[in-house]
C-alpha cells in the first residue's frame, strides 16, 4: 500500500492541503498538482498527472460562487469539462478517481436532509458546473467515487469561519443569516473520510458532512461564545442581503450511505470546530 501514488489535483488548496497530509500519514506517496504549474483544464497537464499515478483525487475546482455568475464559461470548464476529461483518461488508464462535489447541486427547498438519490436542481452557475462534472464523470465510465461536501472550513483557505472572524475584528455588531441550515465540516474530517474510501476503492455517490445541523447564525454564536468574544449577533434572512448568486437554504445531508465505510463515526460539528478554534 505504501508504494501507491496519489495524484492530488488542487493539492495546495484548503481541502487539498489536509488530504495531502492525511494521505502521507497513511503511507501513500502524494503528488501535488496545482496552479500555476498545473492547470486542470489543460489536457496535457491532466494526462501527465493521471499517467504517473495509481489513483487520482480531484480537489481542484472553481470555487468562487458569486464570481461564477459572470465567469460561468470558466467555471464550467474547470468544474465540468475538465472532470469529464479526467474521467476519460482514468477509464483509458484503468485508474480510480475520487471527485469532490457540493450541496450546491440542490436548490435547498426540500424540508428534510438530502439523500444521494434526490434529483439535483442547482440555482446558480457554480452549482450547474459542479453538477455537469458529476454527470460527465459518470458518463466517462471510469471507476470513481463522488463525494458531495458542504460548509467546509480549514486552516489553509478562506471560508465562513475565517470570514466571520475577519469581520468581528473590525466591528462588534454582526448580522448573520439564520435561514441557511447545514453542517459545518472541517477539511481535516473530510481528509480522513477520503482516505477511508481510498483504501477500499469505494465506487458510487456519497454525501459527507459532520454530524448534526445548525444555521449560519447558530454557528456564529457557537464560535464567539467559544472564543469569549463579545459580539452583538443579529439574526437576519438571506433575502435581506441578496448575493450575486442564490444560495440553497437547506444544505442538510443525509449521510447514512457513507457511514459504514468510515473508520470512525462522524463527529458532531461542534467537536472539530472547537479544535479548529483552539488551533487558531
N, C-alpha and C positions, 0 to 999 in steps of 0.2 A: 504493500500500500504506500510505503514511504516514497517510492520512485514515481508515483503518479504525478503528472504535471497538470496544473490548472492554469488555463488561460483566463485571467480575470480582467474582463473588459470594463473600463471605468474604475480601475483599481485604486485610484487615488482620490475618489470622491468620498462623501460622507459614509455611505454604506460599504463601498469597496474597501476602504481602509480597514474596517473592522472584519470584513470577510477575509481579507488577506492575512490578518493576524490570527484569526481562528483557524484558517486552513493550515498555516505554518505550524501552529501548536499541535495539530493532529497529524503532522508528518508529511504533508503534501509539499511539493515544490510549486510555489505560487509565482507566476509570471504576470507582472502588471502591464496592462496596455491602456494608455490614456492619452488625452491631449497634452501637449501639442504634437508629440511624435507619432501618435496613433489616432486615426480618425475612423470611427466605426462605419461611416458612410463610404469609406474608400475600399473598394472591392479587394485590391491588392493587400492592403493592411489586414483586412479581415481574413483573407485566405492564409496569409503567413501565420497569423495568430492561431487559427484553427489547426493548421497542419502540424504545428510544433507542440501541440498539447494532447493530453488524453481526454480531458473534459473541459468544457467552457462554461464559465459563469458570467452572465451578462448583466452587469450593474450600470452599463453605460446608458445614458438617456438624456433627452432634452427635458429638463425638469422645471423650467420657469413657466408656471401655469398661466400667468397673465400675459407674458410676452408671446406665448404660443398662439394667442388670438391673432396677433398681427404677423407672426412669423410661422404661420401654420405649415407652409411648404417645408421649411427646415425641420420643424418639429415632427412632421410625418416622415421625412427622410430618415431621421435618427431613430424615432420610436416605432416606425412601421416598416419601411422598405429595408432598412439595414438588418432588422430582425429576421425578415423573410430570407434575405441573402445568407445570413448566418445559418438559418435552418437548412438551406440547400447545401451549403458547404459541409455542415455537420452530417447530413444524410450521406453525401458522397464519401466522406471520410469515416463513416460509422462512429461518430463521436456523440457523446451525451451532452445536452445543453440544459443549464438551469437559467431561466429567464425571469426577470422581475417585472411585475405589472402593478396595478394600482386600484384602489377603491373608486377612482375617478372614471372607471368604465361604467359605473352605475349612476343613475340620476338622483339617488338618495331619497326617493319618495316612498319607499317601502316602509311598512310600520313594524318590521321585525329585522333581526340581523340577516345579512345577505348570505345565501348559500352559493356554492360554486355553480349550481345548476340554474340560478336565476338569470333571466335574459339581460344582457348588458344594454345600457342606454345612456351613453355619455352626453353631457350637456355643455362641454367645452372642447376646444381643439386639442388640448393636451390629452384628454380622455379618449377622443376619437383616434388620435395617433397611437396611443397605447393599446387600444382595442385592435387596431389594424395589425399591430405587431403580434398580438396573441393569435389572430386569425391566420396570418401568414406563416407563423412558426408551426402551427398545427398542420397547415396545408403542405408544408415542406416535407412532411413525412419523417422527419428526424426523430431520434429518441430524445425526449425532452421532459422537463418538469417546469411548470409555470406557476409561480407563486405571486399572488396579489398581496401587497402590503398597504398599510395605511398609517398616517400620522407618525412617520418615523422621525427620530431625532438622534443625534450623535455628536461627538466632540469635534468632528472634522468637517463640519459644514453648517450653513445657516438653516434654521428650522424654527418651528413655532416657539419652542422653549427659549432658544437663544435670542430670537427677535423680541420676545416678551421681556427678557432681562435687559436687553438694549434699551427698550422704551422706558422701563422702570428706572433706569439710571438718569433719565432726563426729566421725568415727570412723576409725581406721586399720585396721580389720578389716571386710571385707565378704563376704557370701555372694552369689554371682551364679549364676543358673541356667545350666547347661551343656547342657541337653537341648532348648532352643529354638534353632533354626538358621534363619538368613535372611541378608539383605544390608542392612547399614546404608546408608541412601540420603539424601544431602544434598538439601535442598529447592532449593538452587541448581542442582543437576544436573537435578532434576525440571523446574524452570522452563525450562531450555534445551530439554529434550525437548518440553515443551508448545509452545514457540514453533516448533519444527521441525514439529510436527504441525499447528499452526495455519496456518502458511504454505502447507501442502499441502492443507488442509481434508480431512485423512485421516478416513475413516469405519471403524468397527469396534471390536473389543475387543482391548486390548493389556495386557501385563504390562511394568512398568518397575521396575528396581532397579539399583543399582551392580553391577559385575561381581564374581564370587566369592561365597563363602559363609563364614559364621562363626557360632559360638554366641554367645549373650549374654556368656558368660564370656570367650571369645576377644576380643570387642570391648573389654570392660572391661580386660583385660590389656594390649591394644594402647594404649588411652587412657592408662593410668597409666604404662606404660613410656615412651610418647612424651613425657609431661609430666615424667617423672622423679620422680613422687610415690611414696613408699614406703608402699604399701598392701598389707596382707595379704589376698589374694583366696582365697576358698574356693569351689570348685565345689559346686553343690547341684542337686537336681532340682526341677522345677516342682511336683511333688506334695508336696515338703517344705514349701512355703509356698502353700497353696491361696488363690487370689484369689477375689473375689466372682464374677468372670466367667472362664470357662475360656478358655485361650489355645491356639491351634494350636502344636504343637511344630515342625512343618515349615512354614516360611514361604518356602521357596526358590521362586523364579520361574524359569521358562524364558523368556528374553526374545528369542528368535530372531526372532519376528514383527515386533517394533518396530525392531530394529537397522538394517535397510536404510533406514528412514525418518529416521534421525538424521544430523545433520551430522558429528558426531564419534562414534567408538566409545565405548561405556560405559566409564567409568574403573573400575579396581579399587577396591573400597570403601575401601581404606586411603588413597588419594590425597586425595579430598575431605575425609575425616575429619582427616587431617594438617593440611590447610589450615584447617579449622574450628577445630582446637585452637590453631593459631598465631594466628588472629584473636582468640580468647578472651583 
